[in-house]
Amino acid sequence: MKTNKSLFLAVLAGFLLVASVPSILRAQDSHQYYYRIRIYHYKTQAQEDRLDKYFKDALLPALHRAHISRVGVFKPIQQDTDKKIYVFIPFKNLDEFNNTRGRVWSDKQYLEDGKDFIDAEYNDLLYSRIEVIVLRAFPTWPVPTEPHLSAPKSERVYELRSYESPSEKLNINKVKMFNDGGETMLFQRLNFNAVFYGEVLAGSHMPNLMYMTTFENKADRDKHWDDFGNDPEWKTLVAKPEYAHNVSKADILFLHPTEYSDY
C-alpha cells in the first residue's frame, strides 16, 4: 500500500512539474521544425553570379536529394556595399538538422556540381563571410508554408523581421505573445502569407525572434500592414500590460526570391 501511494505521489509530482513548464519550453517534445538561415556576404557581381550557379545547380539539388524538399533563396531588394544572399533551410526534426550537412557533403553529385564553390582558391572565394542563424518554429506555426502569390517572383516582396528584446525573459514574453496571445493567428486571419515564425536559438542579435511574411508587391505589403495596425484585435493585444516593453528593436528587411527559390 505504501509503495502504491509513493508511486502515485511520484507520478503526480511529475505531472505537475510538466504542467508548470511554459509551452514554449516544452517545444522540444512537439513536431516543430528547426530552421537554419545562412547569410552569404559578398562584394562583386562575379561572386553573385557564381553563388547563384552554386545554389541553383549544386546546393538545392543536393538538399532535395537529402529529403529537404523546399529551400528558399532570397536577395535584399536594395543591396548595400556588403551584399548578401539569404538561404532558408527547414528541417523536420533535430536528426535532420544535425545530419543533413553530412549527407550533402558525402553526395558525389554535389561535389561535382559544386566544384567551383567547394574547390575555390583562397584568393578567389565566392563570398567574404557566412553568417548562420538557427531557429525553432513557433508552436502555432510549426512548419514552413509556401506562400500563395500570383505575382512574378521578381515583383514579390518578402519581409523578414527580427524582434530583439531587452532581456531573455522579455523575449520569452514576446514569443508567448505570438503563440498564447494570438498574434500569429492574427497574421493568418489578415492573410500575411507567412513562410515561418521562429524563436532564435543561435544568432548574432539575441535574444530575438524572426518571421517572414510575403506579399504580391510593395503596395500589397503596405495595405496589409495598414489593416494590421487598425485591427481591433491587435489594438487590444498590444495594449495588454503583460506584453509591455517586450521589443527593444525591430529590424525589417525587404527581400525578393530568386527565380530558382522553392519559396
N, C-alpha and C positions, 0 to 999 in steps of 0.2 A: 504494500500500500504506500509506504514511504517512498519507494522507488518510483511508482507511478506519479505521485504528487511532485517529486523532484523533476521528473521528465516533463510534466505538464508546465511547471513553472519555467523551465528552460526554454520550452517551445514558445510560451507566451512572451518571455523576455526577448527572444529573437524576433518575434513578430513585431513587438513594439519598437524595437531598435530599427528594423527596416522601415516601418511605417513612419518613423520620425525623421528619416533622411529625406531631404527635399528631392523632388522628382528629377531635377537636373543632375543631381549627384548619383541617381540610380540609372542614368542613361546607358551605362556600360552593359546593362542586362537587357536592353531593348535591341531592336533591329535598325538602329540609326546608322546611316552611312558615315564614313570618315572621308575628308577631302584633303587633297594636297594642291595648293596653288604654287606653281613655280613661276617666278618672275625673272625673265631673261633681260638683263640690261646690256645694251649695245650702243654703238655710236654711228655706224655708217650704213648707207643703203646697201652696199655689198654684203655686209653682215646680215641685214634683214632678209635679203633675197636668199641667202644660204640657210638661214634659220627657217624660213618658210618651206624651203625644199626639204629640210630635215624633218620638220614636223609633219608635213603632208606625206612624204614618201617613206619615212622610216619610223618615227616615233608613234604616230597614231596607228598605223597598221600593226605595229608590234604590240601596242596596248590592246588593240582589238583582238589579236591572236591570244593574248593573255586574259581574255574574257572581260576586259573593260570596254563595254560596248559603246560608250559615248564619252568623248573628251572634248572640252571646249578650248578654243584658242582665240584670244581677243587682243586687240590693239587699242591704245588710247586714241580717241578721236583727234585730240590735239597733243602731239608729242613735243617734249622739250629737248634740250641738248642731251639729257640722259634718257635715251629712248628705251622703251620697254615692250615686251610681249608677255601676256599672261596666259599660262596653261593651267586649266582646271581639270583635275583628275579625281573622279569619285571612286570610292572603294566600298564594297558591300559590308565589310567587316574588318577587324584588325588583322586577321590572317591574310586577307587580300592586300591590305595596306602594307604589311611587313614583307610579303613575298613577291609582289609584282615586279619590283625592280630587278630581283634576281632572275625572274623568268624572262624579262626583256633582255637582260644582258647575256643570257645564255641562248638567245634566239639567233641562229646563224643568219637568217634572212635580214634581221635588224642590223647585225654587224656589217653586213654587206651594203645594205641600202643606206645606212647612216655613216658610211666610211669617212665622208668629207667632214662630218662633225666629230666623230669619235677619234679619228687619227689626225686632227688638225695640229699643225706645229705650234709650239709655244708662242711664236711671234705672228701667228696667222689665225687667231682664235675667232670664233663666230660670236662671242659675247665677252663683256668685260667682267660680269659677275652674275651669279644666280642667287636669287633670294627665295626662301621657302616659307610658306605659311601652312600650318596643319590645323584642321578644324574638325569638330564633331557636329553632325546635323542636329538641329533642334528636334525635340520630341514631337512637336506639332507639324514639322515638315521633315520627316525622317529620310526622305530620298530625294535626289535631284529630279527636276522636272524640265522637260523640253518645252520652251515657250511656244504658244500658238500665235504666230505672227504671219502676216501675209506680205509685208514689205520686203523688197530685196535686202539681203544681208548688209549691203553697203549703206543702206539708208537707216537701218535699225539703230536704236540707242539702248545699250545695256548699261545699267547704272550699278556700279559696285560701291557699296557703302561700308565704312568701318566706324563703329561707335566705340570710342575709348571711354573708360570710366575712371573716376578719381581713385578708386580702390578696388581690390578684388571682391569685397563684399558688395559694393555697389554694382560691379559688373554682373555678379550673380543675380542681383536685383533686376538689372536691365534684361537679362536673359529670361528671368521669370516674367517680366512684363510682356515679352513676346509670346511666351508659352501660356502661363496661367492667366495673364492679364488679357489675352485675346488679340494682341497686336498682329500676330502672324495671320490670324483668321480675318482680321480687318483688311489687310493687304489682299487676301484672297477674294473677299467679297467685292472689293473695288477693282478686281481684275488687273493686278500689277504684274501678272505673268512671271512670277519668281522662278529662278533657276534653283537657288538654295538659300537657306538660312543656317548659319553655323556659329558655334562657340569656338573661339580661337584657343587652341591648346598650346601652340608654339608659334611665335612670330616676333616681330620687332616693335610692335606697338601695344603690347599687353599692359593691363587687362582690356580686352576688347572683344567684340563680336563683329561678324561681317555677313552681308547678304547681297544678293544680286537680283534686281528686277529688270524687266525688259519691255521695250516699247517700240511701236512702229517707226517713230521718228521723234524729234525734239518737241514738236508741238503736242504730240500724243503724251509724251512724258510730262510736260508742264501741266496739261489738263488733268492727268491722273493725280499729281501732287496737289493741285488746287482742290480737287474733290476730297482728297485725304485730309487736308488741313481744315476743311469746312465740315467734315463729317461729325455729327453729334456724338457718335461712339468714341471717336478719337478725342474730342474735346473733354468728354467725361473721363476717359482713361488717363490722359496726360495731366489732368487736374488732381488726380488722387495723390494725397500726401505721401503714401507709402512708396511711390515711384519718383519722388523728387530728387533732383541732383544726381541722377544715375548716369548721365552722359556729360563728359567734360570736353570732348572734341569729336566732331563728325568730319571724316574725310569722304568726299564724294568724287568719284572718278567715272567719266563717261567713256564707254568703250564701244567698239563695233566688232562683231565676229568676223573672222576670216572666212573666205568662201569655202574652205575645207573643214571648218569647225563643225563638230557634231551638234553644238548648241547654238 
